[in-house]
Amino acid sequence: MSAFVERVGQAASALRALFPETPLQENDYLSKKTGARVLLKREDLTPVRSYKIRGAFNFMRKAIAAGVGPDGFVCASAGNHAQGFAFVCRHFGRKGVVFMPVTTPQQKIDKTKLFGGEFIEVRLVGDYFDECYQAAAGFAAASAALMVPPFDHPDIIEGQASVAHELAEQLGRLDDALVLLPVGGGGLAAGVTGFLHDTGSNAGFLFAEPAGAPSLERSLSAGKRVKLAQVDNFVDGAAVAEIGREPFRRLKSFPAQTVRLIPENRLCATMIEMLNIEGVVLEPAGALAIDALKDFSRKELKGRTVVAVVSGGNFDFERLPDVKERALRFEGLKKYFIFRFPQRPGALRDFLDLLGPDDDITRFEYLKKSARNFGSVLIGLETKERRNFAVLTKRFDDAGWAYQDITDNDTIAGLLI
């Protein structure tokens, strides 16, 4: 047994003081859909609805045992790390300060305070995470409070690796299984792959990363850590500009092809699918591993055992309309057009007559009067079958309407929709 495996075992045993092992559930719906035996490791069912509590607990447990951090702990986070951190501070009865950007939704602030109770203080600093992190680091240096990183530390990785320790107890060696892992900063992926490798498992791995934040994929392709100039923050739990130094050291031997980049709109369709069919509430990062199943053909997965780590379920339902919108656009059931609309009586009736019984106008907005006889109109259309849009656009063309489909034009759509 390697020293790492032994330390992970100690972390897993200590965690039982906080919560029992999270379930490993076979999902009939996904199994029938893919032809594989699909098992979900439900990290969304920890007390803070994410796996982040594991790393924070292990880091603080070891620090306290070593007599480090007598002046308390500090972290910078606007999400799951903050909530896990707060819960653990209360468990150990230690003072903790959480730095969050001023733009953090009130729901996340309230949940962090709820988990930490009297032991947590939340400070709102800066509009962006980098400013927030610098403030937290400055506070730690000035006060001797110990900074608890979200992913880039061996003790954090050991804590996250307790997921794999539980998997091994629940399923055995996982030989020939395919393990799907979401990636943000890389702590979970580094811990799970390291533990299973050191225990002699022959499991295969696939990493699911947001298409708008491909820090691991770019780094593996370059053979060194690459900091992205820009990231799409929609998958906020995994939108990291640079993979952690220690996680990358442990993951750098994997080929870049083991990373699947998950389109954000497709991810939204998976979130809605799991909510409507399975009643499972997932945050965007929590759906990454499940969504990666869509990158495989049924032939590739048939008969295999697939373990998807569901990393979190802290979903703010105020985001649901945007998630549904993105899902419909991905599925081809909703489109946006700019029409050159004649300024004459009966023009709207002529347009409506072109719509089928399953077509619905969800938005109709005059943008400006382009000329004396025409105006630009933004029209959103939703239908029940993807193929209906081919019929619709043919009717528009045959009737001589001038229009532009802006659904996939990120620049225009971002300004108007």
N, C-alpha and C positions, 0 to 999 in steps of 0.2 A: 504494500500500500504506500503510495507516495505521500509526502508531507502535505501536499495540497489537499488530497482526498481526505486525509485525517483531519485537517483544519476545517474543511467543509462539513464533515460529519459532526464536529463539535459545534459549529454554527447552527446546523440543522437541529441538533438536540436542544440547544439553548433557546431556539426560536419557539419551541413548544410551550414555553412560558407565556407566549403572546397569543398564539393561535395554532390550531391543528394543521396538519398538512393540507394543502389545497387539493380539491378533487381532480382526478384524471378521469374524464367522462368520455365514453364512446358516444359519438354523435351520429345517430341513425340517418338524419337528413343529409349530412355531408358525405357520409359513407355511401349511401345509395347514389348520390349525385356523382361521385368520383370513381366508384368501384373499389376504393381502398377501405381499410379499416381506419377511420379517422378518430383520433383521440384528442380531446381538448384539455390542456393543462390550465385550469381555471384560476389564474392569478388575479382575476377581477373579483375573486371571492375572499381575499385577505381582508382584515379589518379596515384597511384604507383603500380597498378596491384596486390595488396594484402591487406588483412585486417589489417596488422601491423600498418598502418597509424592511425587507431582508438585509439589504446592504447597509442601510442606516443603522439598523440594530446591531449588526456584527461590528461595524466600525466603532460605535459607542461602547459596546460591551467590552471590546478589547482595550479601548482607551481608558475606560474606568478601571479595569483590572490592572492596567499598567500605571495607574495614578496620574494619568494625563487628563487635562481638561477640567481641573477643579473649578475654574471660573465659568464653566458652562460651555455650550456649543453654539455654533452659528452656521447658517447655510443660506444660499441664494437660490431661490426657485419660485416659480409661479404655478407649480403643478404637483405631480405625484411625489416628487422627492420632498417637497415641503410638508406634505401631509404625513408621509412616513416618518420623517424627522420629528415632527411634532408629537406623533403617537409614541415614539420611542423616548423622547424627552420626558413625557408624562410617566411612562413605565418606570424609568430609572429615577424619577424625581429630580431631574436636573434642569436648570434654567437653559432655555434655548431662544435664540433670536433668529427670526426668519426675515430675510430681505426679499421683497417682491417689487417688481416694477409698478409704478403708479397706475398703469393701464390694466393691471390684473383684475379680472372679473370679481365682483363682490362675493359670488358664490364660493370661489376658491379661497378667498380670504377667510370667510366664515367657517368653512370646513377645516381649514388649518387651525384656526383658533379653537374650534370644537374638539379636535383630536388632542391638542396640547393643553387645553384648559389653562390653569393658573401658571403653568410652567413655560408658556410660550408668549413671546412678544413679536408682533408683526410690524415691520417698518417698511413703508412704501417709499422707494427711492428711484428716480429716473424713469424715462419713458421706455428704455430698452434694457434687455437682460444684461448686456455688457456693463452698463452703468451700475446696475443693481449688484452685479458680482463684484465690481471694484469697491463699492461701498461696504459690502460684506467682508471682503478681504481686509479693508482698512480697519473696520471695527474689530476683526479678529486680532490684527497686529497690535492695536492700541489697548485692547482689554484682556489679552491672553486667553480669550475664548478660543476653542478649537474648531477650525473650519471642517465641516463634514461635506466632502465632495459628492456629487451625484453619481459618478461612475469611474473616475480616473484614479483609483487607488486599489492596491491589492486586497485590503480588508473589505472594501465594497464588493469587489469581484467575488471574493470568497462567500460573502453573504448571498449574492445573487445566484451563485452556483448551488445553493441549497435546493433550488428548483430541480436540478439534475439529480441530486441525492434522493429527493422524494420520488422522482420518476423511476430511478433504478429500483427503489423498494416497491413501487406500485406495479411496474411492468417487467422487472428483471433487467437483463443486460442491454436491452434495446437493440440486440443484434439484427442487422438488416433493416431496422426501422429508419424512416426519414424524419428528421427533426427540423421543424420550421421555426425559425427564431426571428423576432422583430429586432431591428437595430436602430439605435439612436446614437448614444455615446459609446456603446459597445460593451458595457459592463456585464450585461446579462449574457450576451453571445460568448464573450470570453470565458465567463465562469462555467456555463453549461458545456461548451465544447471541451474545455480543459478537464473538467471532471470526468466526462464520459470517455475521453481519450485515455486518461490516466487509469481508469478502471477496466480498460481493455475492450470497451464496446466497439463494435463495428458499425455503429449507426452512421448514416449519412446526414449531412447538414445542408440546409439552404437558408440564406439570410434574406429577410424581407425589409427593404429600405424604401422610404418615400422617394418617388421620382424627383420631387422638388428639393431633396436634401440627400444626395447620394455620396455622403462623405466616405463611407467604407468602400464602396465600389470604385470611386475615383482613386482612393489611396491604394487599394490593392492593385489597380491597373498601373499606377505610377511606381509602385514598390516603396513608397514612403508616404507619410501623412500629408494629406493635401487639405488646405483650408479653403472652403468654398467662398467665393466672393458674395454669393447671394443664396438664400434658401427660401423655400415656400413654407411658411409657418402654419399651414393648415393642419398638418399632422403634428401638433404642438408637442406631443410627448416624445417625438423622435426626430424633430427638425433641428439637427445639430450640424453646425458648420464645419466642425473638425472632430473626427473620431478621437477618443481619448488616447493618450500616449501609451499607457499600460495595456489597455484593451487591444490596441493595434499591435503591440509587441507580441501578444498572444494569438492574434488572428492573422498575421501577415503571411503565414504559409498557405492560406486558402487561396485558390484561384479567384480572380474577379468574377468568373462565370458562376460562382456559387451565390452571388448576390442577385436577387431579382428586384428590379425597381418597380414599385407599385404606383400606378397612376392615381392621383388623388380622387378624381371623379369615379373611377372604378371602385376605389376603396369605399366611397360613399354608398355605392350600390350594395356592397357587401354588408355594410353597417345596417342598411335598411332591410336587407334580406334576413339577417340574423335577428333583427328586432321583430319583424312581422311574422316570420315563420317559427323561430325558436324562442322568442321572448327574451333574448339575451341582449342586454344593453352594453354596447362597446364604445369606448372612445376611439378616435381614428387610429392611434398607435396600437390599440388593443386588437384591431381587426387586421393588422398587416399580415400576420402569419396565415390566417384563414384565407385572406384574399389571394395569397401566393398559390393556393391550390388551382386557381384559374389559369395559371401558366403551364399546367400539365394537361396532356391529353388523358382520356380515360384509359387508353392502352398503357400509358406510362405508369399509372398508379394502380392498376387492377391487381388486387391480391396483396398489396403492400400494407404495412402498418405505418401510419403517418401520425406523428405527434405535433400538434400546433400549440405553441405557447401563447395563450391569450393574456397579454401583459397588463391590461387595465380596462376598467369600466367606468372611469370618472368622466361621464359625458354630461355636458351642460345642455339641457334640452332647449335652451334659447337658440342653440345652433341647429336645431332640427330642420327648420325651413331651408336653410342653406344646404344641409346635407341632402335633403330630399331633392332639391333643385339640381344639385350636381349629379345625383344618381339618375334622375330622369334624362339629363343631357347625355350622360355616358351611355345609357340604354337606347338612345336614339328616339326617345318618346317626347322630347321637348326641344324646340328650336326657336331661335330668335332671328327675325328678319327686319331689315330696313326697306320699306316700300316707298316708291315714288307715287304718291297718292294724288289722283286728279281732284281738283277743287271744283266739283260740280255736283248737283243734286243726283242722288242715286248711285254714286260711286261706292259708298259703303255697302249698299245692298248688292251691287254686282260682286263685290269681294266676298261677302258672306255666302252668296250662292255657290261659290267654288268649294266651300268646306264640306266635308263628308259628315255623316252622323256621329262618328267617333272623334271628330276634331273639335277642339275647344280653344277659344281665344282667352289667354290668361293675362295678356297685357296689350294695351292699345294706347299709344302715347304720341302725340304730335311733337316732333323735335324742333322743326322750324319750317317756315314757308320758303321752299327753295326758289320758287318763281311765282309769278302771278297766278298761274294755272295749276301748279303742283306744290305739294308739301311732303316733307320727309316724315314717315311714321314708323315708330318702333312697334313691332307686333310680335308678341310671344304666343306660340301655338303649342298645344299639348294634344297628343293622340294616344290611342290604346295599343296600336301596333306600329312597330318601326317602319314597316313597308308602306304605311299610309303616306309618309312624307314624299316618297317617290311619285305617288299618284298626285299629291297636292302640287308639287313643283311643276309637274307636267301640265296641270290645269292652269297654273299661273303663267307658264310660258305660252301655252296655246291661246290664252286670253290677252296676251300682249302686256302683261304687267312688268314693270321694271322693279327689280328688287335685288337685295344682297343678303345672303345667309351669313350672319355674324356669330353664329353659335360657337364656333371654334376659333374665332379671332380674339385672342386674349386681350389685345390692346383695346379694341373697340368695345368688346363685351365688358371689360373691366371698368370702362368709363360710363356705360349706359345701363347695364343690367344690375 
